[in-house]
Amino acid sequence: MNEDILAGKWKQVIGKAKETWGKLTDDELARVEGNSERLAGLLQEKYGQSKEEAQKSANAFFDRHK
């Protein structure tokens, strides 16, 4: 699934993201809008992950929720 489709279904996927990363708020997740780079940035900020770790985590999440 490309990011355009995921962005359209993002509101449905937010609950799964919240389960995965409990430190992220609903507002923060809403701003992600299905964009893996935005999600990776939040993971870096909230969880102290490196850029590479955060992008890997975000990509894995999006792959699981196709």
N, CA and C atoms as a LAMMPS dump frame, in Angstrom:
ITEM: TIMESTEP
0
ITEM: NUMBER OF ATOMS
198
ITEM: BOX BOUNDS ff ff ff
-5.0000000000000000e+02 5.0000000000000000e+02
-5.0000000000000000e+02 5.0000000000000000e+02
-5.0000000000000000e+02 5.0000000000000000e+02
ITEM: ATOMS id mol type element x y z
1 1 1 N 0.862 -1.177 0
2 1 2 C 0 0 0
3 1 3 C 0.899 1.229 0
4 2 1 N 0.608 2.15 -0.891
5 2 2 C 1.433 3.348 -0.887
6 2 3 C 0.935 4.315 0.182
7 3 1 N 1.733 5.332 0.429
8 3 2 C 1.416 6.255 1.516
9 3 3 C 0.149 7.052 1.256
10 4 1 N -0.223 7.281 -0.009
11 4 2 C -1.455 8.013 -0.306
12 4 3 C -2.672 7.245 0.204
13 5 1 N -2.68 5.941 -0.022
14 5 2 C -3.795 5.113 0.444
15 5 3 C -3.795 5.054 1.961
16 6 1 N -2.617 4.866 2.554
17 6 2 C -2.53 4.802 4.008
18 6 3 C -2.961 6.127 4.628
19 7 1 N -2.597 7.232 4.013
20 7 2 C -3.012 8.536 4.536
21 7 3 C -4.531 8.619 4.584
22 8 1 N -5.201 8.054 3.585
23 8 2 C -6.66 8.06 3.57
24 8 3 C -7.27 7.197 4.656
25 9 1 N -6.564 6.157 5.062
26 9 2 C -7.053 5.242 6.095
27 9 3 C -6.396 5.511 7.447
28 10 1 N -5.639 6.583 7.541
29 10 2 C -4.843 6.836 8.737
30 10 3 C -5.681 6.879 10.007
31 11 1 N -6.85 7.482 9.944
32 11 2 C -7.689 7.58 11.146
33 11 3 C -8.053 6.199 11.682
34 12 1 N -8.172 5.223 10.795
35 12 2 C -8.467 3.861 11.219
36 12 3 C -7.247 3.195 11.847
37 13 1 N -6.069 3.602 11.436
38 13 2 C -4.827 2.968 11.876
39 13 3 C -4.268 3.637 13.141
40 14 1 N -4.743 4.817 13.467
41 14 2 C -4.229 5.548 14.626
42 14 3 C -4.317 4.714 15.901
43 15 1 N -5.383 3.967 16.069
44 15 2 C -5.54 3.136 17.263
45 15 3 C -4.423 2.119 17.393
46 16 1 N -4.035 1.511 16.284
47 16 2 C -2.925 0.546 16.297
48 16 3 C -1.61 1.243 16.624
49 17 1 N -1.424 2.444 16.098
50 17 2 C -0.206 3.205 16.39
51 17 3 C -0.161 3.562 17.875
52 18 1 N -1.303 3.935 18.425
53 18 2 C -1.39 4.286 19.849
54 18 3 C -1.05 3.068 20.718
55 19 1 N -1.495 1.879 20.309
56 19 2 C -1.159 0.652 21.037
57 19 3 C 0.341 0.383 20.968
58 20 1 N 0.934 0.647 19.822
59 20 2 C 2.353 0.376 19.614
60 20 3 C 3.229 1.388 20.34
61 21 1 N 2.877 2.651 20.257
62 21 2 C 3.676 3.728 20.856
63 21 3 C 2.782 4.557 21.774
64 22 1 N 2.637 4.131 22.991
65 22 2 C 1.747 4.773 23.951
66 22 3 C 2.116 6.193 24.324
67 23 1 N 3.361 6.589 24.107
68 23 2 C 3.774 7.952 24.459
69 23 3 C 3.271 8.988 23.46
70 24 1 N 2.847 8.541 22.281
71 24 2 C 2.392 9.481 21.266
72 24 3 C 0.94 9.854 21.527
73 25 1 N 0.663 11.139 21.472
74 25 2 C -0.697 11.618 21.729
75 25 3 C -1.559 11.49 20.471
76 26 1 N -2.858 11.578 20.671
77 26 2 C -3.783 11.527 19.542
78 26 3 C -3.522 12.68 18.569
79 27 1 N -3.24 13.856 19.107
80 27 2 C -2.965 15.014 18.247
81 27 3 C -1.701 14.8 17.421
82 28 1 N -0.659 14.271 18.05
83 28 2 C 0.588 14.011 17.32
84 28 3 C 0.354 12.995 16.21
85 29 1 N -0.371 11.937 16.526
86 29 2 C -0.639 10.914 15.524
87 29 3 C -1.526 11.454 14.406
88 30 1 N -2.453 12.333 14.723
89 30 2 C -3.291 12.934 13.688
90 30 3 C -2.452 13.751 12.715
91 31 1 N -1.431 14.433 13.228
92 31 2 C -0.557 15.243 12.368
93 31 3 C 0.323 14.384 11.467
94 32 1 N 0.544 13.132 11.817
95 32 2 C 1.358 12.244 10.988
96 32 3 C 0.702 12.027 9.628
97 33 1 N -0.625 11.91 9.615
98 33 2 C -1.407 11.773 8.381
99 33 3 C -0.907 10.65 7.473
100 34 1 N -0.421 9.557 8.059
101 34 2 C 0.029 8.415 7.263
102 34 3 C 1.392 8.577 6.631
103 35 1 N 2.148 9.584 7.046
104 35 2 C 3.471 9.85 6.484
105 35 3 C 4.544 9.208 7.356
106 36 1 N 5.315 8.274 6.777
107 36 2 C 6.312 7.538 7.561
108 36 3 C 7.429 8.443 8.076
109 37 1 N 7.771 9.477 7.335
110 37 2 C 8.831 10.384 7.787
111 37 3 C 8.383 11.19 9.005
112 38 1 N 7.133 11.611 9.012
113 38 2 C 6.601 12.339 10.178
114 38 3 C 6.541 11.427 11.392
115 39 1 N 6.116 10.178 11.176
116 39 2 C 6.069 9.225 12.279
117 39 3 C 7.477 8.968 12.808
118 40 1 N 8.429 8.81 11.921
119 40 2 C 9.814 8.58 12.336
120 40 3 C 10.332 9.763 13.157
121 41 1 N 9.989 10.971 12.759
122 41 2 C 10.4 12.15 13.516
123 41 3 C 9.845 12.148 14.928
124 42 1 N 8.58 11.751 15.063
125 42 2 C 7.973 11.657 16.396
126 42 3 C 8.658 10.586 17.237
127 43 1 N 8.984 9.463 16.614
128 43 2 C 9.655 8.386 17.348
129 43 3 C 11.033 8.83 17.821
130 44 1 N 11.716 9.587 16.999
131 44 2 C 13.015 10.131 17.411
132 44 3 C 12.84 11.033 18.627
133 45 1 N 11.861 11.911 18.553
134 45 2 C 11.634 12.896 19.604
135 45 3 C 11.17 12.247 20.91
136 46 1 N 10.169 11.39 20.837
137 46 2 C 9.544 10.839 22.046
138 46 3 C 10.296 9.652 22.644
139 47 1 N 10.951 8.864 21.789
140 47 2 C 11.59 7.642 22.262
141 47 3 C 13.111 7.68 22.189
142 48 1 N 13.661 8.776 21.681
143 48 2 C 15.116 8.917 21.623
144 48 3 C 15.781 7.953 20.655
145 49 1 N 15.045 7.513 19.644
146 49 2 C 15.613 6.6 18.661
147 49 3 C 16.481 7.38 17.682
148 50 1 N 17.466 6.687 17.117
149 50 2 C 18.258 7.304 16.057
150 50 3 C 17.365 7.458 14.83
151 51 1 N 17.806 8.261 13.881
152 51 2 C 17.026 8.469 12.664
153 51 3 C 16.781 7.139 11.952
154 52 1 N 17.812 6.312 11.887
155 52 2 C 17.701 5.021 11.209
156 52 3 C 16.737 4.084 11.936
157 53 1 N 16.842 4.019 13.259
158 53 2 C 15.944 3.172 14.054
159 53 3 C 14.492 3.615 13.887
160 54 1 N 14.286 4.921 13.976
161 54 2 C 12.932 5.464 13.889
162 54 3 C 12.319 5.183 12.526
163 55 1 N 13.091 5.363 11.468
164 55 2 C 12.565 5.114 10.123
165 55 3 C 12.27 3.63 9.93
166 56 1 N 13.133 2.784 10.476
167 56 2 C 12.916 1.341 10.386
168 56 3 C 11.632 0.945 11.133
169 57 1 N 11.421 1.51 12.316
170 57 2 C 10.216 1.232 13.098
171 57 3 C 8.961 1.708 12.365
172 58 1 N 9.026 2.911 11.81
173 58 2 C 7.881 3.466 11.093
174 58 3 C 7.562 2.623 9.867
175 59 1 N 8.589 2.263 9.104
176 59 2 C 8.364 1.46 7.902
177 59 3 C 7.781 0.094 8.256
178 60 1 N 8.285 -0.525 9.325
179 60 2 C 7.773 -1.826 9.752
180 60 3 C 6.302 -1.708 10.146
181 61 1 N 5.95 -0.638 10.841
182 61 2 C 4.56 -0.417 11.234
183 61 3 C 3.668 -0.303 9.996
184 62 1 N 4.083 0.502 9.032
185 62 2 C 3.281 0.69 7.828
186 62 3 C 3.179 -0.608 7.035
187 63 1 N 4.247 -1.393 7
188 63 2 C 4.206 -2.676 6.299
189 63 3 C 3.205 -3.627 6.947
190 64 1 N 3.141 -3.632 8.277
191 64 2 C 2.21 -4.506 8.994
192 64 3 C 0.751 -4.109 8.804
193 65 1 N 0.514 -2.855 8.521
194 65 2 C -0.867 -2.354 8.44
195 65 3 C -1.275 -1.969 7.033
196 66 1 N -0.821 -2.725 6.083
197 66 2 C -1.18 -2.461 4.687
198 66 3 C -2.634 -2.761 4.436
